[in-house]
Amino acid sequence: MESTSLPNRAMSAPTTVADEQQRSSAKTKKPLPSENLDFQETLRALVSKREEAHIKSRTLGVVFSDLEVVGLDASNRYQPTLGSLFNYKTIQASISAARYPPVRKILSGFEGVVKPGEMLLVLGRPGSGCTTFLKTIANRREEYYAVNGEVHYDCLSPEDIKNHYRGDIQYCPEDDIHFPALSVEHTLKFAAKTRAPKMRMGVSRSVYNNQITDGLLTLFGLRHARKTPVGDAMIRGISGGEKKRVSIAEVFATRPCFSAWDNSTRGLDSSTALEYVRALRIATDTLQSTTIVSLYQAGENLYRQFDKVCVIYEGKMAYFGPVDQAKQYFTDMGYEPANRQTTSDFLVSVTDPNGRIVRPGVMSLPRTAGEFAKYFKKSSFGIANRNEIDDYTLQLVGKPDGALAYKESSQAEHSKYTRPTSPYMISIPMQIRAVMLRQVQILRGNMFAVGLNAFAILFASFMTMAEIPALYAQRPIVHRHKIAALYHPFIEALALTLVDIPITFVTTLLYAIILYFMIGLQRTAGQFFIFYLFMFSMLITMKAWFRTVAAAFKSEAPAQTLAGLSVFAFALYTGSLCRYPIVATWTILIRYKGFQIPKPSMIGALRWITFLNNFGILMTFVVGIVGLLLLFSELNTSMVYESPVVLFKQGSKSTVQAAETDDEEALRKEQPLPVLNSSTIDAQKKIAEAAVMSDIFSWQHINYTVPISDEEDRKLLSDVTGYVVPGKLTGLMGESGAGKTTLLNVLAQRVSFGVVTGDRFVNGQALPKDFQSQTHDSGYCQQMDTHLPTTTIREALLFSAQLRQPAEVPVQEKEAYVEECLKMCGLDAYGDAVVGSLGVEHRKRTTIAVELAAKPKLLLFLDEPTSGLDSQSYLVHAFDRLLLLQKGGQTVYFGDLGKNTSTLINYFERNGSRACHPDENPAEFMLDVIGAGATASSELDWHDIWLKSEESKRIQIEINNIHKEGRNRPPAEAILHHEFATNWFYQVGLLLKRNAQAYWRDPTYLMAKLVLNIFSGIFIGFTFWRQKNSQQGTQNKLFVQIFFAS
């Protein structure tokens, strides 16, 4: 039995929905009283005030022709290992790649125009090139090897946009990248603050920032979470859907003239997604902005919000034109939609050789990506598109008057002391103040970081190396903010240094007091404070040094290597270990770089001139190193880029690697069957003969309450009742924040705080002792795809099977079951592919397959298993039963869906909802009528209707019958009598093998360690070259052999 939580985006939606339905929907849904905001009227009032104040507005469209994007390819299709680095073929390929970089075309032959006030929808299967197209059009070109063709932003070139106006073009990535310790309110306020215009129609900057933040929190239904941290895997924060809304609101706060949105509805329910797109429609129409959106799952109502649609097929443009004519275009081509298939689903399906349907009687029609592109260019739509490009180019491109007007409008919004040609809106001092305040807010939100600083101080300056991974973790955020023209990257480094000074001052003082008096140094104020001054200055200098090392490199491994070598140098030449002339004379340059702290016993003998000389040298290092930090931070914010290529294990022979062809028949060739031996055949027979599950899991009156600091306790689940039976697929649906993931966690006994009440049964009896092992450890698919990146798919599944299936199951049977799981998830051709190189779709399939490989006996929970997949990957009609939740974790419906979801639809219509149109998506219909969405509600209390309904009473009777029948049978026996399925020694063996394999497949890490050790040995050896057998020489030898060798 399976219980699945879905994001509820446009599943098997209709092809057309009457306009009367929208008006009826508007009557059903109304804004929440506490969150009343008319976005359209607000924008109109804003435009009117700007016109009255004679503030010049500006617009930005885009026209492109013969657009081609070339990316760096991997030099080979195999995962590199330490051994492959020394293979002569690999060395030869590396030399050849350095001289002639391997490249591949990601996009080619694109042409079109998107005018101000227009919205373009970009459709395509995952991996087709939608993200690349959006990044290129949004002028995010730095990660690609070359971008060829002509691209013009009206009268401006891409270079003009990059150098002077890049803040006017915003790109919202698919992944939600934010500072996890920063609250939702502070995240949005920072974006509004850094892009606030000079002309604010009579309000102060503070009032403007608050108004923008409050409006966006209301518009996207985030007011309840304004004080909550965004969160990540380590910090508990908002839900995935709320995090996506924060990303959307952050872009709105920057006031772009041109915006590109990459699958920004991922994680949102269909009603919230529709509200978001409608907000884009209003902003586009009112402000005459340009909007480009890529979506994998789009309902019919959402699809009709756009003006144009671009269909991408394996990097080729299959269609670019009006949305209302796209379906007919492909129908005339020779394809037809499936039953109850939305227009967007149909447009995507024609690019899938296994998903498209050819109209009966059609023999000759385009099949490959190249044929689709040629067909479009020759069609009337292709000719019309070319004519529109020519007209728009003639009208706007290369017009100096338009460029001057745009320049004047942009400069009018700059703050008083901002350079006229700067892409940033506020001045550098204002940026410093804003980023410093944000850094303080981050430290307040993450007290662990403050504690870490106090812990690191115990190890003095060397432990500041621990900051290097954190700096690389935040680099994508800083780089995105730089591209968005929020602030200079060096401002981030400067703010971090300035905010760190008072924290380091306090922690160093505490440590100095303990150390100084515990050792028993001379107890005079002058000696103590000089000791403290040098320790504090040295620590600030060392922190700046390691941050500079991190800022100087694009990847972490070489930075860690150089930092490690510098540790040896500073340790050897700081203090009194290496004394001149004991060491070689060539080390004089390094000795000047040692940060010397005068001993307290010597302080009384120091003259002021000596003290000032030592302190002045130290301050010189502080200024010099901080200066290098700011320089590297400004010039080197990007990461190492490479076009995504699926890598395979060394020695594997997968036909997927050779699937770069336009021959459709070649792509559909069957994979060679694996050779089966007698043990494998016997194992497969055992799998086929496995007993059928008959146990029924049920729950009654589940409530879950969590404590909230400085607020009343919040109830996340309210009296939820239901059951799942073997052989039935039960869907768990609801809007974002309705409690879907929370319910799965409670049922699987995965919650660690709060109060849970209610009952859970297996066959009406108490849960078996190993219930949590059967669900938590063996059958829970999380939203996030967390895997070891260096392992292959087959190895990941086998590892799961070996550790989570009972120990008495033979290895051959586990291996055979893994092969079955690969086939079930469509991964048999990718069994030897490395997980870290997979795309979104195959990574999600791998996550599901790993849980299936555990062979859960009782339950399989899947939390949004379709998130990130295209709409062809699932249908609502595949489910047998449905549990529908609304805000507050309240049950709205539980029961059978019926044929074509007729039972569900009849329930809602019978209880007062509007009628469901014959072509309407049932998933969108049910969410619409219950008032799902960020800022909507329903006039009817559907939870109360459910509690009083006959269906609810029938469910209670069914559960009681299940309990009565189950209690006449023996209770479910525990399979596992220990916490883990296998013994300790077996686990250690598998983990040692996997870790060794992971290191072997990470040659960059191993080479960095080898270089560090080799050069450290050479460095130490030459430092103590030909040491005499004096007391100092013997001390040096012992110190090196014992301390550094260990």
Secondary structure, 3 states (H helix, E strand, C coil): CEEEECCCCCCCCCCCCCHHHHHHHHHHEEECHHHCCCHHHHHHHHHHHHHHCCCCCCCCCEEEEEEEEEEECCCCCECCCHHHHCCHHHHHHHHHHHHCCCEEEEEEEEEEEECCCCEEEEECCCCCCHHHHHHHHCCCCCCCCEEEEEEEECCECHHHHHHHHHHHEEEECCCCCCCCCCEHHHHHHHHHHHCCCCCCCCCCHHHHHHHHHHHHHHHCCCHHHCCCECCCCCCCCCCHHHHHHHHHHHHHHCCCCEEEEECCCCCCCHHHHHHHHHHHHHHHHHHCCEEEEECCCCCHHHHCCCCEEEEEECCEEEEEEEHHHHHHHHHHHCECCCCCCCHHHHHHHCCCCCCCCECCCCCCCCCCHHHHHHHHHHCHHHHHHHHHHHHHHHHHCCCHHHHHHHHHHHHHHCCCCCCCCCCCCCCHHHHHHHHHHHHHHHHHHCHHHHHHHHHHHHHHHHHHHHHHHHHHHHHHHHHHHHHCCCCCHHHHHHHHHHHHHHHHHHHHHHHHHHHHHHHCCCCCHHHHHHHHHHHHHHHHHHHHHHHHHHHHCCCHHHHHHHHHHHHHHHHHHCCCCCCCCCCCHHHHHHHCCCCCCCCHHHHCCCCHHHHHHHHHHHHHHHHHHHHHHHHHHHHCCCCCCCCCCCCECCCCCCHHHHCCCCCHHHHCCCCCCCCCCHHHHHHHHHHHCCCCCCCCEEEEEEEEEECCCCCCCEEEEEEEEEEECCCCEEEEEECCCCCHHHHHHHHCCCCCCCEEEEEEEECCECCCCCHHHHHCCCCEECCCCCCCCCCEHHHHHHHHHHHHCCCCCCHHHHHHHHHHHHHHCCCHHHCCEEHHHCCHHHHHHHHHHHHHHCCCCCCEEEECCCCCCCHHHCCHHHCCEEEEEECCCEEEEEEECCHHHHHHHHHHHHCCCCCCCCCCCHHHHHHHHCCCCCCEEECCCHHHHHHHCHHHHHHHHHHHHHHHHHCCCCCCCCCCCCCCCCCHHHHHHHHHHHHHHHHHCCHHHHHHHHHHHHHHHHHHHHHCCCCCCCHHHHHHHHHHHHHHCC
